[in-house]
Amino acid sequence: MKLEKISDKIAFSDKTFTKRMLFVEDKVLAFVLNMKPGQGLPAHTHEQSDLVLYILSGEGEATVDGNVHKLSEGDVIYLKGEEVFGFTNTGDKDISCFVVITPNPSTIYSKEY
């Protein structure tokens, strides 16, 4: 068993989003994604891996295959790896998200920012 506190992974940067790892395993990658207002992720895919994103606090917009979806605290989305996904903090407060990618696609996603 491994135990981590999500609250220890909530950290922000004025320059860019932050990504703080919780678990980096062969089958699962879990992390906390943090963004200040206006920060975001460019559109991308996750290859053969699926993604679950849970909004811990704040609000933003997810663009999935060109369709925009407003998300706020308590919302959770599931994405298949081939779906094109982008995310932006469109609110006036910081946003934090708990993210799980499975299976862990490669070491490229396992880096903290």
CORFENGI-V365830 format. One record per residue. N is the residue number from 0. RES is the residue in one small letter. PSI is psi in whole degrees, 0 to 359 (999 if undefined). OMEGA is omega in radians with two decimals (* if undefined). NEAR is the number of other C-alpha atoms within 12 Angstrom. Layout:
n: <N,N>
res: <RES,RES>
psi: <PSI,PSI>
omega: <OMEGA,OMEGA>
near: <NEAR,NEAR>
This chain:
n: <0,1,2,3,4,5,6,7,8,9,10,11,12,13,14,15,16,17,18,19,20,21,22,23,24,25,26,27,28,29,30,31,32,33,34,35,36,37,38,39,40,41,42,43,44,45,46,47,48,49,50,51,52,53,54,55,56,57,58,59,60,61,62,63,64,65,66,67,68,69,70,71,72,73,74,75,76,77,78,79,80,81,82,83,84,85,86,87,88,89,90,91,92,93,94,95,96,97,98,99,100,101,102,103,104,105,106,107,108,109,110,111,112>
res: <m,k,l,e,k,i,s,d,k,i,a,f,s,d,k,t,f,t,k,r,m,l,f,v,e,d,k,v,l,a,f,v,l,n,m,k,p,g,q,g,l,p,a,h,t,h,e,q,s,d,l,v,l,y,i,l,s,g,e,g,e,a,t,v,d,g,n,v,h,k,l,s,e,g,d,v,i,y,l,k,g,e,e,v,f,g,f,t,n,t,g,d,k,d,i,s,c,f,v,v,i,t,p,n,p,s,t,i,y,s,k,e,y>
psi: <146,143,130,153,120,322,333,346,5,106,140,155,141,340,318,173,160,150,117,120,140,304,130,100,170,320,342,142,124,136,170,128,128,135,140,164,134,341,156,178,135,162,135,170,172,32,239,13,144,160,139,129,123,125,112,318,151,190,153,188,129,132,119,116,41,353,131,133,125,133,147,175,129,345,147,137,153,132,137,151,326,351,137,122,133,157,139,139,105,0,182,8,163,152,141,138,140,125,136,129,130,140,160,114,320,173,343,327,353,11,142,152,999>
omega: <3.04,-3.12,3.07,3.06,3.11,-3.11,3.09,-3.06,3.13,-3.09,-3.05,3.07,3.09,-3.05,-3.06,3.08,3.03,3.12,-3.09,-3.03,2.99,-3.13,3.06,-3.08,3.13,-3.04,-3.02,3.02,-3.13,-3.11,3.04,3.12,-3.08,-3.14,2.98,3.11,3.13,3.13,-3.13,3.07,3.07,3.10,-3.13,3.04,3.10,3.04,-3.11,-3.10,3.08,-3.05,2.99,-3.13,-3.13,-3.14,3.11,3.13,3.10,3.13,-3.12,3.12,3.03,3.03,-3.10,-3.10,3.08,3.13,-3.09,3.14,3.07,-3.13,3.10,-3.08,3.12,3.11,3.09,3.10,3.08,-3.13,3.00,-3.03,-3.09,3.11,3.13,-2.97,2.99,-3.09,3.13,3.00,-3.13,-3.13,3.11,3.11,3.08,3.08,3.04,-3.11,3.00,-3.04,3.03,3.04,-3.13,-0.21,3.12,-3.00,-3.12,-3.12,-3.14,-3.14,-3.05,-3.12,3.04,3.06,*>
near: <4,8,8,16,15,24,18,17,26,27,25,24,19,14,14,21,30,28,32,33,31,28,29,27,21,15,16,25,34,35,38,39,42,45,38,31,26,23,30,31,26,18,21,23,25,27,22,17,24,28,33,27,34,31,32,27,30,28,34,37,32,35,26,25,19,15,15,18,22,22,28,27,24,17,23,23,28,22,29,24,23,18,23,24,32,26,39,36,36,25,24,16,20,32,39,43,43,34,34,35,37,30,25,27,25,20,14,13,30,26,19,22,21>
